[in-house]
Amino acid sequence: MPQAPHSVPSPHAPDNNAHENVSDTDGMDPEKHPLPRQTSFFSRRSILGPVTKDYGDWPLLVCCLVTGLVDAASFKNWGMFVGMQTGNTVILGLSTAGLPANPYAWLTTLISIIAFLVGAFATFRVSKVVTPEGPNRNRLWASSLFMGQALLILLSAALATPFGLIPQEPGGMGRNDLPDPDVIHNIRIVSLIPPLAFQSGMQIATSRLLGFNELPVNVITSTYCDIMGDFKLMATNNVRRNRRVGAVVLLLIGSISSGWMLRSEGGLMSVLWLSGGLKFVTAVAYFCFVPAVKEELPKSME
């Protein structure tokens, strides 16, 4: 019996596997593999090209540490927050009844909330224009997000340094020393709130843009909930749990450190200089050390 000839598909026949999730023939995932070594770091392709997403969590963990530092200092000095807007919303509500005993509680919290919202809004909108596919697609812009936050904190530190310019609790206070009532009753306490709250809005927007929703960086209430709701809480390999626990620990460490620094002679300005310095180093490190990804880019970026 003659054998049937092998069926050979027509070159014009539809490819039924065209939309299946199959591996590339060369096994190269552009989001996982760094650029070839011969690519110059100072080339346009490297500076403006995409970076791997795998290293986006560590700068956000640094942001958690900075949140602990700055929010602890702002609460100690002015009775409000620049990052934790849940607390500000509660204080704003209390202020309608004349509580707490802070004549400018309504003003400081309202300014903080507005500056925070503007910072988050601007970060989302500008990023959408600069990198529609996300900051990971542009090394320079992703680094600039952290650098912008750093410069705003450093600006606040510079304003807090001259003696008598910004009302603040003096350094070197003992454990039993009472707060200085002249600080909380001076309207000039609002001076540092806009830049600090604006960068906090930038900070949480950046965490969303980088794709790490488990690192909200400004608050940990939802983080506590997510830790308890994790059914792999005790698993050996659980990256998201590690990030969440790390965020809580670092924010706590930041608050503890801030408390001791506020009791030192450096006071508020030492907290702000340290916080701005940490974010500045984070921005530089992100730009210099986060690996680029191997991807076919237009010749104009070579």
C-alpha positions as CSV (number, residue, x, y, z in Angstrom):
1,M,0.0,0.0,0.0
2,P,1.5,3.3,-0.9
3,Q,2.3,5.6,2.0
4,A,0.6,8.9,2.3
5,P,3.0,11.8,1.7
6,H,3.9,13.8,4.7
7,S,1.7,16.9,5.2
8,V,3.6,20.0,4.6
9,P,2.0,23.2,5.7
10,S,1.5,25.9,3.2
11,P,3.7,29.0,3.6
12,H,0.4,31.0,3.7
13,A,-1.3,28.8,6.3
14,P,-2.1,30.6,9.7
15,D,0.2,29.9,12.6
16,N,-1.9,28.5,15.4
17,N,0.9,28.9,17.8
18,A,1.5,32.5,17.2
19,H,-0.2,33.7,20.4
20,E,0.9,30.9,22.7
21,N,3.2,31.6,25.6
22,V,6.2,29.8,24.3
23,S,9.9,30.4,25.0
24,D,12.0,32.3,22.6
25,T,14.3,30.1,20.5
26,D,17.4,31.8,21.9
27,G,16.2,31.6,25.5
28,M,17.0,35.3,26.0
29,D,14.5,37.3,28.1
30,P,15.3,41.0,27.7
31,E,14.1,41.8,31.2
32,K,16.5,39.3,32.8
33,H,19.8,39.6,30.8
34,P,22.2,42.5,31.1
35,L,23.6,44.3,28.1
36,P,26.7,42.9,26.4
37,R,29.9,44.0,28.2
38,Q,31.1,45.9,25.2
39,T,28.2,48.4,25.5
40,S,29.6,51.5,27.1
41,F,28.0,52.7,30.3
42,F,28.1,56.3,29.0
43,S,26.3,55.4,25.8
44,R,22.9,56.8,25.2
45,R,21.6,53.3,25.1
46,S,22.8,52.6,28.6
47,I,21.8,56.0,30.1
48,L,18.3,56.3,28.5
49,G,17.7,52.6,28.1
50,P,15.7,50.2,30.2
51,V,17.0,48.6,33.4
52,T,16.1,45.3,35.0
53,K,13.2,45.3,37.4
54,D,14.8,42.8,39.8
55,Y,16.7,45.5,41.7
56,G,13.9,48.0,42.2
57,D,13.0,46.9,45.7
58,W,16.1,47.9,47.6
59,P,15.8,51.7,46.9
60,L,12.2,51.5,48.1
61,L,13.4,49.8,51.3
62,V,15.7,52.8,51.8
63,C,12.7,55.0,51.4
64,C,11.0,53.1,54.3
65,L,14.0,53.9,56.5
66,V,13.8,57.6,55.5
67,T,10.0,57.7,56.2
68,G,10.7,56.6,59.7
69,L,13.4,59.2,60.1
70,V,11.4,62.2,58.7
71,D,8.0,61.4,60.0
72,A,9.3,60.8,63.6
73,A,11.0,64.2,63.4
74,S,8.1,66.1,62.0
75,F,5.7,64.6,64.7
76,K,8.1,65.4,67.5
77,N,8.6,69.0,66.3
78,W,5.3,70.0,64.8
79,G,2.7,67.4,65.9
80,M,1.9,66.1,62.4
81,F,3.3,63.9,59.6
82,V,4.7,64.6,56.2
83,G,4.4,61.0,54.9
84,M,1.7,59.2,56.9
85,Q,-1.4,61.0,55.6
86,T,-3.8,58.7,57.6
87,G,-2.5,60.3,60.8
88,N,-2.8,63.8,59.3
89,T,-6.4,63.1,58.3
90,V,-7.2,62.1,61.8
91,I,-5.5,65.1,63.3
92,L,-7.2,67.4,60.8
93,G,-10.6,66.0,62.0
94,L,-9.7,66.5,65.6
95,S,-8.7,70.1,64.9
96,T,-12.3,70.9,64.2
97,A,-13.0,70.4,67.9
98,G,-9.9,72.3,69.0
99,L,-7.8,69.1,69.6
100,P,-5.0,68.6,70.0
101,A,-3.7,71.7,71.8
102,N,-2.1,73.0,68.7
103,P,-3.5,76.2,67.2
104,Y,-2.0,75.4,63.7
105,A,-2.9,71.6,63.6
106,W,-5.5,72.2,60.9
107,L,-3.1,74.3,58.8
108,T,0.0,72.0,59.1
109,T,-2.0,68.9,58.3
110,L,-3.9,70.4,55.5
111,I,-0.8,71.8,53.8
112,S,0.9,68.4,54.2
113,I,-2.0,66.5,52.6
114,I,-2.3,69.0,49.7
115,A,1.5,69.0,49.0
116,F,1.5,65.1,49.2
117,L,-1.3,64.9,46.7
118,V,0.3,67.3,44.3
119,G,3.6,65.4,44.6
120,A,1.9,62.1,43.8
121,F,-0.2,63.6,41.0
122,A,2.8,65.3,39.3
123,T,5.0,62.2,39.6
124,F,2.3,60.0,37.9
125,R,1.5,62.4,35.2
126,V,5.1,63.5,34.3
127,S,6.2,59.8,34.3
128,K,3.4,58.9,32.0
129,V,4.8,61.5,29.5
130,V,8.5,60.7,29.9
131,T,8.2,56.9,30.1
132,P,4.7,55.7,29.2
133,E,5.8,52.1,29.9
134,G,7.2,52.8,33.3
135,P,10.4,54.3,34.9
136,N,12.2,50.9,34.3
137,R,12.3,51.8,30.7
138,N,14.6,54.8,31.3
139,R,17.5,54.6,33.7
140,L,18.0,58.4,33.9
141,W,14.3,59.1,34.7
142,A,14.1,56.3,37.3
143,S,17.2,57.7,39.0
144,S,15.8,61.2,38.7
145,L,12.7,60.3,40.7
146,F,14.9,59.4,43.7
147,M,17.2,62.4,43.1
148,G,14.2,64.8,43.1
149,Q,13.2,63.4,46.5
150,A,16.7,63.8,47.8
151,L,17.0,67.4,46.7
152,L,13.7,68.4,48.4
153,I,14.9,66.9,51.7
154,L,18.3,68.5,51.4
155,L,16.5,71.8,50.8
156,S,14.6,71.4,54.0
157,A,17.8,70.5,55.8
158,A,19.4,73.6,54.6
159,L,16.5,75.7,55.8
160,A,16.5,74.0,59.2
161,T,20.2,74.5,59.8
162,P,20.4,78.3,60.4
163,F,19.6,79.1,64.0
164,G,16.2,80.6,64.6
165,L,15.0,80.4,61.0
166,I,12.6,77.5,61.3
167,P,10.9,76.8,64.7
168,Q,12.1,73.5,66.1
169,E,12.7,71.7,69.3
170,P,16.3,72.3,70.5
171,G,18.8,69.5,70.4
172,G,20.3,68.0,73.5
173,M,16.9,67.6,75.3
174,G,16.7,65.1,78.2
175,R,14.1,62.4,78.5
176,N,12.0,64.4,81.0
177,D,12.3,67.8,79.3
178,L,9.0,69.3,78.2
179,P,8.5,70.5,74.6
180,D,9.0,74.2,74.0
181,P,5.5,75.7,73.6
182,D,6.8,78.5,71.4
183,V,7.6,76.1,68.6
184,I,4.1,74.6,68.1
185,H,2.6,78.1,68.4
186,N,4.7,79.7,65.7
187,I,3.2,79.8,62.3
188,R,6.6,79.5,60.6
189,I,6.5,75.8,61.4
190,V,4.7,75.4,58.1
191,S,7.8,76.4,56.2
192,L,9.4,72.9,55.8
193,I,6.1,71.0,55.3
194,P,5.5,71.5,51.6
195,P,8.9,70.2,50.3
196,L,8.9,67.2,52.7
197,A,5.3,66.3,52.0
198,F,5.7,66.8,48.2
199,Q,8.7,64.3,48.2
200,S,6.6,61.9,50.2
201,G,4.0,62.0,47.5
202,M,6.7,61.4,44.9
203,Q,8.0,58.5,47.0
204,I,4.8,56.5,47.2
205,A,4.1,57.2,43.5
206,T,7.5,55.9,42.6
207,S,6.9,52.7,44.5
208,R,3.7,52.2,42.4
209,L,5.4,53.0,39.1
210,L,8.2,50.6,39.8
211,G,5.6,47.9,40.4
212,F,6.2,47.1,44.0
213,N,2.8,47.5,45.6
214,E,3.8,45.4,48.6
215,L,6.2,48.3,49.5
216,P,3.9,51.3,50.1
217,V,7.0,53.0,51.7
218,N,4.9,55.6,53.6
219,V,2.5,53.5,55.7
220,I,2.6,50.0,57.2
221,T,-1.0,49.4,58.2
222,S,-1.7,47.6,55.0
223,T,1.7,45.9,55.2
224,Y,0.8,44.4,58.6
225,C,-2.4,43.2,57.1
226,D,-0.7,41.7,54.1
227,I,1.9,39.9,56.3
228,M,-0.9,38.3,58.3
229,G,-2.9,37.4,55.2
230,D,0.1,35.7,53.5
231,F,-0.6,31.9,53.4
232,K,3.1,31.3,52.7
233,L,4.1,33.4,55.8
234,M,6.5,30.6,57.1
235,A,7.8,29.5,53.7
236,T,11.5,29.5,53.3
237,N,11.5,31.3,50.0
238,N,8.9,34.2,50.1
239,V,10.2,37.4,48.5
240,R,7.2,39.5,49.0
241,R,7.0,38.5,52.7
242,N,10.7,39.5,53.0
243,R,10.1,42.9,51.5
244,R,7.1,43.6,53.7
245,V,8.9,42.5,56.9
246,G,11.9,44.5,55.8
247,A,9.8,47.6,55.3
248,V,8.3,47.4,58.8
249,V,11.7,46.8,60.4
250,L,13.4,49.6,58.5
251,L,10.6,52.1,59.2
252,L,10.9,51.2,62.9
253,I,14.7,51.5,62.8
254,G,14.3,54.9,61.2
255,S,11.9,56.1,63.9
256,I,14.2,54.9,66.7
257,S,17.2,56.5,65.1
258,S,15.3,59.8,64.6
259,G,14.4,59.8,68.3
260,W,17.9,59.5,69.5
261,M,19.2,62.0,66.9
262,L,16.5,64.5,68.0
263,R,17.8,64.2,71.6
264,S,21.4,64.9,70.4
265,E,22.9,68.3,69.8
266,G,22.2,67.9,66.0
267,G,18.4,67.8,66.5
268,L,16.1,68.2,63.5
269,M,18.7,69.3,61.0
270,S,20.8,66.2,61.6
271,V,17.8,64.0,60.8
272,L,17.1,65.9,57.6
273,W,20.7,65.9,56.4
274,L,21.0,62.2,57.0
275,S,17.6,61.5,55.3
276,G,18.5,63.6,52.3
277,G,22.0,62.0,52.1
278,L,20.5,58.5,52.1
279,K,18.2,59.3,49.2
280,F,21.0,61.1,47.3
281,V,23.2,58.0,47.6
282,T,20.3,55.8,46.6
283,A,19.7,57.9,43.4
284,V,23.4,57.7,42.4
285,A,23.6,54.0,43.2
286,Y,20.5,53.2,41.2
287,F,21.9,55.1,38.2
288,C,25.3,53.5,38.4
289,F,24.7,49.9,39.5
290,V,21.3,48.7,38.4
291,P,22.0,46.5,35.4
292,A,20.6,47.4,32.0
293,V,18.6,44.8,30.0
294,K,19.5,43.4,26.7
295,E,17.0,44.7,24.2
296,E,16.9,45.7,20.6
297,L,16.7,49.5,20.6
298,P,16.7,52.0,17.8
299,K,20.0,52.7,16.1
300,S,19.7,56.3,17.3
301,M,20.2,55.1,20.9
302,E,23.4,53.2,20.2
